């Protein structure tokens, strides 16, 4: 649309032109023409509707309107048009009012079109995927994104935030989704396709339809949860009536394919042919199944049209009726050898229940056939009836066979099962009737055969099924509660026993051997004499429980004493045998001898406490002896192995005590934390440690030896007792005490740790000695004899410069040593260098004093000599 531009000369000013009637009249004519043109264009655009049912048609409509109105708006902005409007405004033309109204409508509709195109463009990519996507997977992915984009348009847009705009757009989207499904799901060809592919197609179509509704309500819930946006209260019938109906049709089609593929095609297979013995009839039945879908391929109406809902319902009812005739789901022969059982059903009666349930289902099918005579009279009905008769006959034979086998087996097995003993003993994995050992590998189990329990349950169900049951089976079934009560009572009793035995270690098992044997004597009648048809089973269970409670009380007492002994040993094992003194103040640490003396004193205190604790163990063992053997001697033969067990435990604890302490001491030796200090001194002609390295080595070795010799205080017990060995007089003055020392001192781990500590201390002392060698550069200070050097120097009568050089040298040495560090920490030793620094400094000062004295004497002699020369010269002058 193009506006006609005025031909009038408009070069003069607006105010001047507005006073010229001819110009105003001509321009009014143009303005009226523009008004009519714009009004007609607006009216035409507002009457236009989208060219199509899909959402893209609405986008195209707004884009066309935007382009048209934009063209008119741009023309109205041209300079000559604007000048015409100004002239008419200045001239107060009566036509300007109508023109301004039209221009205002143009601006309003133009802004609306621009806004709508801007926001609908954000939907365009998703709408194209919805419309032209190559498969349902593209559509399924597009719907959630599209729905979120619609939410943004609803929030931000100034025109699509109202129901009258948003609902029609969503209705078009729903139509597009329905159209995609309609095009893909063609019933004339669907059932001719590969069945699996057809199922997949229908499932995807249904998912697409459901996705539309699901995403709508998901976004609607988000809007409501935000609490800030206007709710979606759209007409659901307009949005979902069509898609919901199509979803139900897809579900019907899917169910048809499911019946044909998963049920009939699997059922009418080789197994059914083998049972019926008539493969041809089964093949004919398969063809009949395939013909079930023929009505779908010949429909004369649109199944997806809501108007055709009644016709589709009739078609589906007809299909279901035909399926019910031929549907023998989970057919009998499929599970003939391993039938599925209801929960708690026994094998035989459960199989018969299963067979009868199948028969009832097939029978219901035939009854429905009989209600419609024309169905049974048809060829397909006759085929189904024949298969029904064959399978029903086979089911009856199956029931009779199962029942007869069970009855004969029950009459033979049940008397034997009732003669089983109550208990069975399992030793080393083999069942026996007599325990041969007290090891924990011996277990008692309830000898209630699962077959007996099964026969009881089978009998109850067989009677419910109407079968006659053997008298002995009925008698046992009537006493079911009693048998199960006995079985549970025995099981609980044995569980208690086995749990109690599980708390015993091997030493405790041997200790309590007599008591376990006594307990087993109570159990004996359960695995030797009492049978399941015996009297007195309840009394037997009571006796066993009482015996177990008595045994449990004894076990708890033993465990309490055992815990006390273990706590004592834990105290001994956790004792620190190397307690170090704290530093006195600041940098001052104890000297080596003070350090090792402190360790020795603290260790002696701890050993006294440890030995006192150790002496309580025999007392605890005597209490155990009192409970187990009713004696208090400390040397009961029944506790021989128990004494040995704890003595070995003491040995292990003492070994761990020494090993762990020596490891800790070795760690302390290597750590960069000084424990004691030593001094570096000058012992002419050598610089040495005080105490020297050899003495420190000896003190370390003695400390280690003292640590190991702690075990001498723990006296061994006499064989087979918990009584300490008395001292043995070997010779007249020699007394030997048997302790753990002789064994522990030979332990390779302890020897290894002792050697390792000694080596590490030796390396440390060697490192300190190496450091002291640096001081040997000052050795001339104390190696040379000052008197001889001074005499030689005096004889040479050196110049003053020589004296100055020597003095400067020794003064420099004295100054240099004061700048050396007075402390050197290396691992566990702090080396005090102050005594050495002081000695070297004093030696340097001694040389300075000697040289000064010599220089003084030399200068005095020269002075006296000079005085004599002066006096002689003066005398000569006088003469």
C-alpha positions in Angstrom: 0.0 0.0 0.0 1.5 3.3 -1.1 0.3 6.8 -0.1 0.0 9.4 -2.8 2.4 12.3 -2.1 1.2 15.9 -2.7 2.4 17.8 -5.8 1.9 21.2 -4.2 5.0 23.3 -3.7 5.7 23.2 0.1 9.0 25.1 0.2 7.7 28.0 2.2 7.2 28.1 5.9 4.4 26.2 7.6 2.7 29.4 9.0 2.9 31.1 5.6 1.4 28.1 3.7 -1.3 27.7 6.3 -2.7 31.1 5.3 -3.0 30.2 1.6 -6.5 28.8 1.0 -5.6 27.1 -2.3 -2.8 25.2 -0.6 -4.8 24.2 2.4 -7.7 23.0 0.2 -5.3 20.8 -1.9 -3.7 19.3 1.2 -7.0 18.5 2.7 -7.9 16.5 -0.3 -4.7 14.5 0.1 -5.4 14.0 3.8 -8.9 12.6 3.1 -7.4 10.2 0.6 -4.8 9.0 3.2 -7.5 8.6 5.8 -9.6 6.4 3.6 -6.6 4.3 2.5 -5.4 3.7 6.0 -8.9 2.9 7.3 -9.4 0.4 4.5 -6.0 -1.2 5.2 -6.7 -1.5 8.9 -10.2 -2.9 8.4 -8.8 -5.5 5.9 -6.0 -6.6 8.3 -8.4 -6.9 11.3 -10.8 -9.0 9.3 -8.0 -11.5 8.2 -7.9 -14.9 10.0 -5.0 -17.4 10.1 -4.8 -19.5 6.9 -4.7 -22.9 8.5 -5.5 -24.7 11.7 -1.9 -24.9 13.0 -0.1 -22.5 15.2 2.3 -21.4 12.5 -0.6 -19.9 10.6 -1.2 -17.5 13.5 2.5 -16.5 13.5 2.3 -15.8 9.7 -0.9 -13.7 10.2 0.8 -11.4 12.7 3.9 -11.2 10.7 1.9 -10.1 7.6 -0.1 -7.6 9.6 3.2 -6.2 11.1 4.7 -5.8 7.6 1.6 -4.0 6.2 1.2 -1.6 9.1 4.9 -1.0 9.3 4.9 0.1 5.7 2.0 2.6 6.3 3.7 3.9 9.5 7.0 4.5 7.8 5.2 6.5 5.0 3.5 8.6 7.6 6.8 9.5 9.0 8.1 10.9 5.7 9.1 14.7 5.9 6.6 15.8 3.3 3.8 13.9 5.0 4.7 15.4 8.4 4.8 18.9 6.8 1.3 18.4 5.4 0.0 17.4 8.8 1.7 20.5 10.4 0.2 22.8 7.8 -3.3 21.4 8.3 -2.9 21.6 12.0 -1.8 25.2 11.7 -4.7 26.0 9.5 -7.0 24.3 11.9 -8.5 22.1 9.2 -11.7 20.4 10.1 -10.4 17.1 8.5 -7.5 16.7 10.9 -9.7 15.3 13.7 -10.8 12.2 11.7 -7.3 11.8 10.4 -5.8 11.8 13.8 -8.2 9.2 15.0 -7.3 6.9 12.1 -3.5 7.5 12.7 -4.0 6.7 16.4 -5.6 3.3 15.5 -2.8 2.7 13.1 -0.2 3.3 15.8 -2.1 1.1 18.3 -2.5 -1.9 15.9 1.1 -1.4 14.6 2.5 -1.6 18.1 0.4 -4.6 18.9 1.5 -6.4 15.7 5.2 -5.7 16.4 4.9 -6.9 20.0 3.1 -10.1 19.0 5.6 -10.9 16.2 8.5 -10.4 18.6 7.1 -12.9 21.2 5.6 -15.4 18.8 9.0 -15.5 17.1 10.4 -17.0 20.3 7.9 -19.9 19.8 8.6 -20.4 16.1 11.5 -22.8 16.3 9.5 -25.1 18.7 6.4 -24.8 16.5 8.4 -25.8 13.4 9.8 -28.9 15.2 6.2 -29.7 16.3 4.9 -29.3 12.7 7.8 -30.6 10.6 9.8 -32.8 13.0 10.9 -36.1 11.4 9.5 -38.3 14.2 7.7 -38.4 17.4 11.0 -38.2 19.3 11.4 -34.6 17.9 7.8 -33.7 18.9 8.2 -35.2 22.4 11.4 -33.1 22.9 9.7 -30.0 21.5 6.6 -29.9 23.7 8.3 -29.2 27.1 10.4 -26.4 25.6 7.4 -25.0 23.8 5.3 -25.0 27.0 8.1 -23.1 28.9 8.3 -20.6 26.1 4.5 -20.1 26.2 4.9 -19.4 29.9 7.5 -16.6 29.2 5.2 -15.1 26.5 2.3 -15.2 29.1 4.4 -13.4 31.6 6.1 -10.7 29.4 3.8 -10.1 26.5 1.3 -7.2 26.7 -1.3 -8.9 24.4 -0.8 -12.7 24.8 -1.3 -12.5 28.6 -5.1 -12.9 28.2 -7.2 -16.0 27.8 -8.8 -14.7 24.5 -5.3 -14.7 22.9 -3.5 -17.6 24.6 -6.3 -20.2 24.5 -6.8 -20.1 20.7 -3.0 -20.4 20.2 -2.8 -23.4 22.5 -5.9 -24.9 20.8 -4.0 -24.6 17.5 -1.0 -26.4 19.1 -3.3 -29.2 20.3 -4.7 -29.5 16.8 -1.1 -29.7 15.4 -0.2 -32.5 17.8 -3.4 -34.4 17.0 -2.7 -33.9 13.3 0.8 -35.4 13.6 -0.7 -38.5 15.3 -3.5 -38.8 12.8 -1.1 -38.8 9.9 1.2 -41.4 11.4 -1.4 -43.8 12.8 -3.2 -45.1 9.7 -5.5 -48.1 10.7 -5.7 -49.2 7.1 -2.0 -50.2 7.2 -1.2 -50.4 10.9 -2.0 -54.1 11.4 -0.2 -55.0 8.2 3.1 -53.7 9.5 5.6 -55.5 11.7 3.8 -56.0 15.0 6.7 -54.8 17.2 7.2 -51.7 15.0 3.4 -51.0 15.1 3.4 -51.3 18.9 6.3 -48.9 19.1 4.6 -46.4 16.8 1.3 -46.5 18.8 3.2 -46.1 22.1 5.1 -43.1 20.8 1.9 -41.5 19.5 0.2 -42.0 22.9 3.2 -40.6 24.7 3.1 -37.5 22.5 -0.6 -36.9 23.2 0.0 -37.4 27.0 3.1 -35.2 26.9 1.0 -32.2 25.8 -1.3 -32.5 28.8 1.4 -33.4 31.2 3.6 -30.4 30.3 0.6 -28.0 30.4 -0.2 -29.0 34.0 3.4 -29.0 35.0 3.9 -25.4 33.9 0.5 -24.5 35.4 1.7 -25.8 38.7 4.9 -23.8 38.5 2.9 -20.6 37.8 0.7 -21.3 40.8 3.8 -22.1 43.0 5.5 -18.9 42.1 2.6 -16.8 43.4 3.6 -13.9 41.2 2.1 -14.7 37.8 -1.5 -14.7 36.6 -2.9 -18.3 36.8 -3.7 -20.4 33.7 -7.4 -21.0 34.1 -8.0 -22.0 30.4 -10.9 -24.0 29.0 -9.6 -27.5 29.3 -12.2 -28.9 27.0 -10.9 -26.8 24.1 -7.3 -27.8 24.9 -7.6 -31.5 25.7 -10.9 -33.0 24.7 -9.5 -34.0 21.3 -6.1 -35.2 22.5 -7.6 -37.1 25.4 -9.9 -38.9 23.1 -7.1 -39.8 20.7 -5.0 -41.0 23.7 -7.8 -43.5 24.6 -8.0 -44.7 20.9 -4.2 -45.2 20.9 -4.5 -47.2 24.2 -7.2 -49.4 22.5 -4.9 -50.0 19.5 -2.0 -50.8 21.8 -4.0 -53.3 23.7 -5.0 -55.0 20.5 -1.4 -55.4 19.4 -0.5 -56.5 22.9 -3.1 -59.3 22.9 -2.0 -60.4 19.4 1.7 -60.3 19.9 2.3 -61.0 23.6 -0.5 -63.4 24.3 -1.8 -65.3 21.2 1.4 -65.5 19.3 3.2 -66.8 22.4 0.4 -69.2 23.5 -0.4 -70.8 20.2 3.1 -72.1 19.8 4.9 -75.5 19.7 3.8 -76.5 23.3 0.1 -76.1 22.5 0.5 -78.1 19.3 2.2 -80.9 21.3 -0.6 -81.0 23.8 -3.5 -81.0 21.4 -1.8 -83.2 18.9 -3.4 -81.3 16.1 -0.9 -78.7 14.7 -3.2 -77.9 11.8 -5.9 -76.7 14.0 -3.5 -74.5 15.9 -2.3 -73.0 12.7 -5.8 -72.3 11.7 -6.4 -70.6 15.0 -3.4 -68.4 14.5 -4.8 -67.3 11.2 -8.1 -66.7 12.9 -6.3 -64.5 15.4 -4.8 -62.5 12.6 -8.3 -62.0 11.1 -9.4 -60.3 14.4 -8.0 -57.1 13.1 -9.6 -57.1 9.7 -12.5 -54.9 10.9 -10.0 -52.2 11.8 -8.6 -52.2 8.3 -12.1 -51.7 6.7 -13.4 -48.9 8.9 -15.8 -46.5 7.2 -15.4 -43.8 9.8 -12.6 -41.8 11.4 -11.7 -43.6 14.6 -10.0 -40.4 16.0 -13.1 -38.3 15.5 -15.1 -37.7 18.7 -18.3 -37.8 16.6 -17.5 -41.5 15.8 -17.0 -42.5 19.5 -20.1 -44.7 19.5 -19.1 -46.6 16.4 -15.6 -47.2 17.8 -17.0 -48.5 21.1 -19.0 -51.1 19.2 -15.9 -52.2 17.2 -13.9 -52.6 20.5 -16.6 -54.6 22.2 -16.8 -56.9 19.2 -13.0 -57.3 19.3 -12.9 -58.1 23.0 -15.6 -60.7 22.7 -13.6 -62.5 20.0 -10.4 -62.2 22.0 -12.1 -63.7 25.1 -12.9 -66.8 23.1 -9.4 -67.4 21.9 -7.5 -65.9 24.9 -6.1 -68.8 26.9 -3.5 -66.7 28.6 -0.9 -68.6 30.6 -2.1 -71.8 29.0 -1.9 -75.0 30.9 0.9 -76.7 29.1 3.3 -73.7 29.3 3.8 -74.3 33.0 2.9 -78.0 33.2 6.2 -79.0 34.8 6.7 -76.0 37.0 3.3 -74.4 37.7 3.1 -70.9 39.3 1.8 -71.2 42.9 -0.2 -68.9 45.0 1.6 -67.6 48.1 1.8 -70.3 50.9 0.4 -73.0 48.6 2.1 -76.4 48.8 3.5 -77.9 45.5 0.9 -80.5 44.8 -2.3 -78.9 46.0 -1.0 -75.6 44.6 -0.6 -77.2 41.2 -4.1 -78.5 41.3 -5.4 -75.1 42.4 -3.6 -73.5 39.4 -5.0 -76.1 37.0 -8.5 -75.6 38.2 -8.2 -71.8 38.0 -7.2 -72.1 34.4 -10.1 -74.5 33.7 -12.6 -72.0 35.2 -11.3 -69.2 33.0 -11.6 -71.4 29.9 -15.0 -72.5 31.0 -16.2 -68.9 31.4 -15.2 -68.4 27.8 -17.3 -71.3 26.6 -20.3 -70.2 28.7 -20.2 -66.8 26.9 -20.0 -68.6 23.6 -23.1 -70.6 24.5 -25.0 -67.4 25.2 -24.5 -66.4 21.6 -25.4 -69.4 19.5 -24.1 -68.0 16.2 -20.6 -67.9 17.7 -20.5 -71.6 18.5 -22.0 -72.4 15.2 -19.2 -70.6 13.3 -16.1 -72.3 12.2 -14.0 -70.3 14.5 -16.3 -71.2 17.5 -16.0 -74.9 16.7 -12.2 -74.7 16.6 -12.1 -73.0 20.0 -14.6 -75.5 21.5 -12.5 -78.5 20.3 -9.3 -77.0 21.9 -11.3 -76.3 25.1 -12.3 -80.0 25.3 -8.8 -81.3 24.7 -7.2 -79.0 27.3 -10.0 -79.7 29.9 -9.4 -83.4 29.5 -5.7 -83.0 30.0 -6.2 -80.9 33.0 -8.4 -83.5 34.7 -5.8 -86.2 34.0 -3.1 -83.8 35.4 -5.1 -83.4 38.7 -5.7 -87.1 39.1 -2.1 -87.9 38.5 -0.9 -85.3 41.0 -3.4 -86.5 43.7 -2.6 -90.2 43.3 1.2 -89.6 43.5 0.8 -87.5 46.7 -1.6 -90.0 48.4 0.7 -93.0 47.8 3.8 -91.0 48.8 2.2 -89.7 52.0 1.0 -93.2 53.1 4.6 -94.5 52.7 6.6 -91.5 54.0 4.6 -90.1 56.9 5.1 -93.1 59.3 8.9 -92.9 58.7 9.0 -89.1 59.2 7.2 -89.4 62.6 9.9 -91.9 63.7 12.7 -89.3 63.3 14.5 -88.1 66.4 13.8 -84.6 67.6 17.4 -83.5 67.1 20.3 -84.2 64.8 24.0 -83.6 65.7 26.2 -82.1 63.0 29.9 -82.6 63.4 32.3 -81.3 60.8 29.4 -80.9 58.3 28.2 -84.5 58.7 25.0 -85.5 60.6 25.3 -88.0 63.4 23.3 -88.9 66.5 26.2 -88.7 69.0 28.5 -85.7 69.6 32.2 -86.7 69.7 33.9 -83.4 70.6 33.2 -80.2 72.4 34.5 -78.0 69.7 32.2 -75.2 68.4 31.9 -77.1 65.1 29.4 -79.3 66.8 25.9 -78.1 66.2 22.4 -79.4 67.0 19.5 -78.9 64.6 15.8 -79.6 64.9 15.2 -82.8 62.9 11.7 -81.7 61.7 11.7 -82.7 58.1 10.4 -80.1 55.6 8.5 -83.0 54.1 6.5 -83.5 57.3 5.6 -79.8 57.4 4.7 -80.0 53.7 2.5 -83.0 54.2 0.5 -81.2 56.9 -0.1 -78.3 54.7 -0.9 -80.4 51.6 -3.5 -82.4 53.7 -5.4 -79.3 54.7 -5.5 -78.0 51.1 -6.4 -81.4 49.7 -9.4 -81.6 51.9 -10.4 -78.1 50.8 -10.2 -79.3 47.2 -12.5 -82.2 48.0 -10.0 -85.0 47.8 -10.1 -87.9 50.4 -6.9 -87.9 52.5 -5.2 -90.8 54.4 -6.3 -91.1 58.1 -2.7 -90.8 59.4 -2.3 -87.6 57.4 -5.6 -86.2 58.8 -4.4 -87.1 62.4 -1.1 -85.3 62.0 -2.7 -82.3 60.3 -5.2 -82.0 63.3 -2.1 -81.7 65.6 -0.4 -79.1 63.4 -0.3 -76.5 66.2 1.3 -78.9 68.6 4.0 -80.0 66.2 4.9 -76.5 65.1 4.9 -75.4 68.8 7.4 -78.1 69.6 9.5 -77.3 66.5 9.6 -73.6 67.4 10.4 -74.3 71.0 13.3 -76.6 70.1 14.6 -74.1 67.5 14.5 -71.2 70.0 16.2 -73.4 72.6 19.0 -74.4 70.2 19.4 -70.9 68.9 20.0 -69.8 72.5 22.5 -72.6 73.0 24.4 -71.9 69.8 24.5 -68.1 70.5 25.9 -68.9 74.0 28.5 -71.3 72.6 29.5 -68.6 70.0 30.6 -66.3 72.8 33.2 -68.9 74.0 36.8 -69.0 72.7 38.7 -72.2 72.5 40.3 -71.9 76.0 36.9 -71.2 77.5 35.4 -74.2 75.6 38.1 -76.5 77.1 37.6 -74.9 80.5 33.9 -75.7 80.5 34.3 -79.1 78.9 32.6 -80.9 81.9 29.7 -78.5 82.0 29.2 -78.8 78.2 29.2 -82.5 78.5 26.6 -82.3 81.3 24.5 -80.1 79.0 24.8 -82.6 76.2 23.6 -85.3 78.5 20.4 -83.3 78.9 20.2 -83.0 75.0 20.9 -86.7 74.6 17.4 -88.0 74.8 16.5 -85.5 72.0 18.8 -87.1 69.5 18.7 -90.7 70.8 15.3 -91.6 72.2 12.5 -89.1 71.7 10.7 -89.2 68.3 8.0 -86.9 66.9 5.3 -89.3 67.9 6.7 -89.6 71.4 5.2 -88.3 74.7 7.2 -86.0 76.9 8.5 -83.6 74.2 7.3 -80.6 76.1 9.1 -81.8 79.3 12.3 -82.3 77.4 12.2 -78.7 76.1 11.7 -77.4 79.6 14.7 -79.5 80.9 16.9 -78.2 78.1 16.0 -74.6 78.7 16.7 -74.9 82.4 20.1 -76.6 81.8 21.0 -73.8 79.3 20.1 -71.1 81.7 22.3 -72.6 84.4 25.2 -72.9 81.9 24.6 -69.3 80.7 24.9 -68.1 84.3 28.3 -69.8 84.6 29.5 -68.5 81.3 28.6 -64.9 82.3 30.6 -65.3 85.5 33.6 -66.6 83.6 33.4 -63.7 81.1 33.3 -61.2 84.0 36.5 -62.6 85.4 38.0 -62.8 82.0 37.1 -59.1 81.4 38.9 -58.1 84.7 42.0 -60.0 83.6 41.9 -58.4 80.2 41.6 -54.9 81.7 44.6 -55.7 83.9 46.7 -56.8 80.9 45.6 -53.8 78.9 46.8 -51.5 81.8 50.2 -53.3 81.7 50.4 -53.2 77.9 49.6 -49.5 77.8 52.2 -48.4 80.4 54.8 -45.9 79.2 58.3 -47.1 80.2 60.1 -44.1 78.8 58.7 -41.0 80.6 60.8 -38.0 79.8 61.5 -35.1 82.2 60.3 -31.6 81.2 62.8 -28.8 80.4 63.8 -26.9 83.5 63.5 -23.4 82.0 63.8 -22.0 78.5 66.6 -23.6 76.5 68.0 -25.6 79.4 67.4 -29.3 79.3 68.5 -32.0 81.7 71.9 -33.4 81.1 72.3 -36.9 79.7 72.8 -38.6 83.1 70.0 -36.6 84.7 67.7 -37.6 81.8 68.4 -41.4 81.9 68.3 -41.3 85.8 64.8 -39.7 85.6 63.6 -42.3 83.1 64.9 -45.1 85.3 63.2 -43.7 88.4 59.8 -43.2 86.7 60.1 -46.7 85.2 60.7 -48.2 88.6 57.5 -46.5 90.0 55.4 -47.9 87.1 56.9 -51.3 87.3 55.9 -51.5 91.0 52.3 -50.6 90.0 52.3 -53.1 87.1 53.6 -55.9 89.3 50.9 -55.2 91.9 48.3 -55.4 89.1 49.9 -58.6 87.8 49.6 -60.2 91.2 45.8 -59.9 91.1 45.5 -62.2 88.0 46.1 -65.5 89.9 43.4 -64.4 92.4 40.9 -63.9 89.6 41.8 -67.3 88.1 41.2 -68.9 91.5 37.7 -67.4 91.5 37.2 -69.0 88.1 38.5 -72.3 89.6 35.9 -72.0 92.3 33.0 -71.6 89.9 34.2 -74.3 87.5 35.9 -76.9 89.7 34.6 -75.9 93.2 38.2 -75.6 94.5 40.5 -72.7 95.3 44.0 -74.1 95.0 45.3 -72.3 91.9 46.4 -75.7 90.5 43.3 -77.5 89.4 43.9 -80.0 86.6 40.6 -78.9 85.0 42.1 -75.4 84.5 45.5 -76.5 83.2 44.8 -75.3 79.6 43.1 -72.2 80.9 46.1 -71.3 83.0 48.3 -71.8 80.0 46.0 -69.6 77.9 46.3 -66.7 80.2 50.0 -67.2 80.7 50.5 -67.1 77.0 48.3 -63.9 76.9 50.6 -62.4 79.5 53.6 -63.2 77.4 52.0 -61.6 74.4 51.1 -58.5 76.4 54.6 -58.1 77.8 56.1 -58.6 74.4 53.9 -55.9 73.0 54.7 -53.7 76.0 58.5 -53.8 75.3 58.2 -53.7 71.5 55.8 -50.7 71.5 57.9 -48.8 74.1 61.1 -49.4 72.2 59.5 -48.3 69.0 58.2 -45.1 70.7 61.7 -44.4 72.1 63.3 -44.9 68.7 60.8 -42.5 67.3 61.7 -40.0 70.0 65.4 -40.4 69.2 64.8 -39.6 65.6 62.4 -36.8 66.2 63.6 -33.2 66.0 62.7 -32.5 69.6 65.7 -32.4 72.0 65.3 -34.5 75.1 68.6 -33.9 76.9 71.7 -31.8 76.5 75.5 -32.3 76.4 78.3 -29.9 76.3 81.2 -29.4 73.9 84.5 -28.7 75.8 88.2 -28.4 74.9 90.2 -31.2 76.4 93.7 -30.3 74.9 94.4 -31.2 72.3 90.9 -32.5 71.4 87.4 -31.0 71.4 85.0 -33.5 72.9 81.5 -34.0 74.2 80.9 -33.9 78.0 79.8 -36.6 78.8 81.6 -38.1 75.8 80.0 -40.2 73.1 81.0 -43.4 74.6 79.4 -42.6 77.9 76.1 -41.5 76.2 76.2 -44.8 74.1 76.6 -46.8 77.4 73.7 -44.9 79.1 71.4 -45.5 76.0 72.3 -49.2 75.9 71.7 -49.5 79.7 68.3 -47.7 79.4 67.3 -50.2 76.7 68.5 -53.1 78.7 66.6 -51.8 81.8 63.4 -51.6 79.6 63.7 -55.3 78.6 64.6 -56.3 82.1 61.3 -54.9 83.3 60.0 -58.4 82.4 62.2 -59.9 85.1 59.6 -58.6 87.7 56.9 -60.8 86.1 57.4 -64.2 87.6 56.3 -67.2 85.7 53.8 -69.7 87.0 54.5 -73.3 87.9 53.5 -75.8 85.2 49.7 -76.4 85.2 49.0 -73.8 87.8 48.7 -70.0 88.3 51.1 -70.1 91.3 54.3 -68.1 91.0 57.6 -70.2 90.8 59.6 -69.8 94.0 63.2 -68.6 93.6 65.6 -71.5 92.8 69.0 -71.9 94.6 71.4 -73.1 91.9 74.6 -72.7 93.9 75.4 -71.5 97.4 75.1 -67.8 96.6 73.2 -67.9 93.3 69.4 -67.6 93.2 67.4 -67.8 89.9 63.8 -66.5 89.6 61.9 -67.8 86.6 60.4 -64.8 84.8 59.3 -63.9 81.3 62.6 -62.2 80.7 64.4 -65.2 79.3 61.9 -65.6 76.5 61.1 -62.0 75.7 64.8 -60.9 75.6 65.3 -63.4 72.8 62.4 -62.1 70.7 63.8 -61.1 67.3 61.6 -58.0 67.2 62.9 -56.7 70.5 66.5 -57.5 69.5 66.0 -55.7 66.2 64.6 -52.6 68.0 67.4 -52.5 70.5 70.0 -52.7 67.6 68.1 -50.0 65.7 68.0 -47.6 68.6 71.7 -48.1 69.3 72.6 -47.5 65.7 70.5 -44.3 65.5 72.1 -42.9 68.7 75.5 -43.8 67.4 74.8 -42.0 64.1 73.6 -39.0 66.0 76.7 -38.8 68.2 78.9 -39.2 65.1 77.1 -36.3 63.4 77.7 -34.1 66.5 81.3 -35.1 66.6 81.6 -34.2 62.9 80.2 -30.8 63.7 82.8 -30.3 66.4 85.6 -30.9 63.9 84.9 -27.5 62.4 86.4 -26.0 65.5 89.7 -27.6 64.8 90.6 -24.6 62.6 91.4 -22.8 65.8 93.7 -25.6 67.0 96.9 -23.5 66.9 95.5 -21.5 69.8 96.1 -24.3 72.1 98.5 -26.5 70.2 101.5 -24.0 70.2 103.5 -23.2 73.3 103.1 -19.5 74.0 106.5 -19.2 75.8 108.5 -20.7 73.0 106.7 -18.7 70.3 107.2 -15.5 72.3 110.9 -16.2 72.9 111.4 -16.9 69.1 109.5 -13.8 68.2 111.5 -11.7 70.8 114.8 -13.0 69.3 113.7 -12.0 65.8 112.9 -8.4 67.1 110.1 -7.9 64.5 108.8 -4.5 63.5 105.7 -3.0 65.1 103.7 -3.8 61.9 104.3 -7.5 62.5 103.0 -7.2 66.1 100.0 -5.3 64.8 99.2 -8.0 62.3 99.4 -10.8 64.9 97.3 -8.8 67.4 94.6 -8.2 64.8 94.6 -11.9 63.9 93.9 -13.1 67.5 91.5 -10.3 68.2 89.6 -11.3 65.1 89.4 -14.9 66.3 88.2 -13.8 69.7 85.5 -11.8 67.9 84.6 -14.5 65.4 83.8 -17.2 68.0 81.4 -14.9 69.8 79.3 -14.9 66.7 78.9 -18.7 66.6 75.6 -20.2 67.8 75.7 -21.4 71.4 73.1 -24.1 70.9 72.8 -26.8 68.2 69.7 -29.1 68.3 70.1 -32.4 66.4 67.3 -34.9 66.8 67.0 -35.8 70.5 70.3 -34.1 71.7 70.9 -30.4 72.4 74.6 -29.5 72.1 75.6 -26.7 74.4 78.6 -24.9 72.7 79.0 -22.0 75.2 81.8 -23.7 77.2 83.8 -24.3 74.0 83.2 -20.8 72.7 84.4 -19.4 76.1 87.6 -21.5 76.1 88.5 -20.6 72.5 87.9 -17.0 73.2 90.1 -17.1 76.4 92.9 -18.8 74.4 92.7 -16.0 71.7 92.8 -13.4 74.5 95.8 -15.1 76.1 97.7 -14.8 72.8 96.7 -11.1 72.6 98.0 -10.5 76.1 101.3 -12.3 75.5 101.9 -10.4 72.3 101.0 -7.2 74.1 103.5 -7.9 76.8 106.2 -8.8 74.4 105.5 -5.6 72.4 105.7 -3.6 75.6 109.0 -5.1 76.6 110.4 -4.6 73.1 109.3 -1.0 73.0 110.8 -0.3 76.5 114.2 -1.7 75.4 114.2 0.5 72.3 113.2 3.5 74.4 116.0 2.9 76.8 118.4 2.5 74.0 117.3 5.7 72.4 117.7 7.6 75.7 121.3 6.3 76.0 122.0 7.5 72.4 120.6 10.9 73.2 122.6 11.2 76.3 125.9 10.2 74.5 125.2 12.7 71.8 124.6 15.5 74.2 127.8 14.7 76.1 129.8 14.8 72.9 128.4 18.1 72.0 129.5 19.6 75.3 133.0 18.5 74.8 
